[in-house]
């Protein structure tokens, strides 16, 4: 995966933001949000392209894992899961294990992003610069975890 300019710009801005005071955070938060949104959109686009290039077997194994994590006790989600299990029944165990590692990396990156978002929301409610700095660090970590997942997903395409 080539580095995306929008992600690098967002990370640079977040690194710079670690040194901002309250006033600067208040005046620049829209710019930070805009840069973050562009970066996340670009990462999601690349991720979608890579996932669509996976082979059928890996896609089936991954879909089964996604459906399993989306089970909520409702009939529609159960049907989706059962269908995914049926489609993935002939997928090799080794490939399913590899898909599980990919899914774990994906989940970890998603959780990091949500943690950063929650930290920024709390910082804004409290007007807390220390929390905003912490949110910046978490957002940078979330970008790096997402990039790491995308590199793994890209490698999966070659398998």
N, C-alpha and C positions, 0 to 999 in steps of 0.2 A: 504494500500500500504506500502510495506516495503521500507525503505530508500535504495536508490541505491548508491553503493559505488562511482560510477563515478560522480554522481551529488554532493555528499558530498565532493569529492576531488576537483571538479571544484569550488564549493562555497568556500572551504578553500583556494584554490589558489587565487581566486578573492578577498577574504578578505585580504590575504597577499599582493596582488598587490596594494591595496589602499595606501600602504606606499612606493611604489617604486618611484624612480626618473626616469628621461627621459632615461638614459642609460640602466637601468634595464628593463624598458618597451621595449626598442628596442631589447634587447638581449633575452627577455623572451616571446615576443608576440606570437611566433610560438607555444610555449609550452602551453600558455593560450588558443590559438585557438584550438589546438589539444584536450586539456582537455574539452573544451566547446563542441566541435563537438561530442566527445564520449558521453558526458552527454546527449546532445540533442538526439542523436541516441537512447540511452537507454530509455529515456523518451518516445520517439515516439513509440518504440517497445512495451513498456508496455501499452501505450494508445491504440495502435492498437489492442492488445490482449483483452483489457477490452471492447472496443467498439464492437469487434466481438462477445463477449459473451452476449451482450444485447439481450433482447427479440425482436421479430419482430416488435412489436408495437412501442417500443421506437426507434428502428432503423429507422422505417418509418417516425416518427415525426421529428427526428433529420435530416434525409436526406432532408425532405421538407424545413427545416430551412436553411440548407446548400445551397440547390438549390436556395432558395429565395435570399440569400445573394450573390450568384454568378451571378444573373441576370445582364446582361450588354447590353441588347437591341438587341442582336443577336438571330437569330432563334434557333440555337442549344441549347443555355442556356435556352431559353424560353420553348423549348420542354422538356428539362430535368426537369425544374420546374413544368410544367404542369403534367408530369408523376408522379413526387414526390407528388404533391397535390392529384392526383387521388389515389395513393397508400395509402396515409395517411388520406383519407376522413373519414374512420370509426374509427380512433384512438380517444380515449376519450380526451375531452378537458383538463382534469386534467393532463393527460400524456403529452399532447402538451405543456402545461404551464411549466411542469417540464423540458421538453426537451429544451424549450426556456431559462430557467435558466442555464441549462448546456451549451447551445450554447453561452450565454453571458459570462460565465466563461471561456470558450474556447477562445472566441474572445479577452477577456481581457488579457489572458495569451499570446496569439499570438502577440498582440499589444505591450506588455511589452518586448517581445523578440525582435521584430523589432526595438523598440526604443533603446534598448541596442546595437543592431548591428549598427544602424545608429550613435549612439554616439561614438562607437569604431572606425567606419570608419572616422568620423570627427576628432577624436583625432589623428588618424594616419596621416591624411592629414596635420594637423596643428602641429604635434608633441607636443600635449598638454597633459601634465600630469593631470591637473585638469579634463579635459574631459575624460581621460582614467579612472580616479577614479570614475567619475560619471557613466561611462559605466559599471564599475565593480559593482557598487551599483544597477544599473538597471538590470544587468544580474542576480544578486543574487535574486532580486525581481521577475524577470521573471521565474527563476527556482521554486521559492516558489509558484507563481501563477499557474504554470503548475502542480506542485505536488498537489496543492489544487484542481485543476480541475480533476486530475486523481483520487483523493480520492472520489470526488463527482460522477464521472463516475463509479467508483467501487461500490459505494453505490447504484447507479441506477441499477446495475446488480442484486442486491438483491431485488429490488422492484417488 
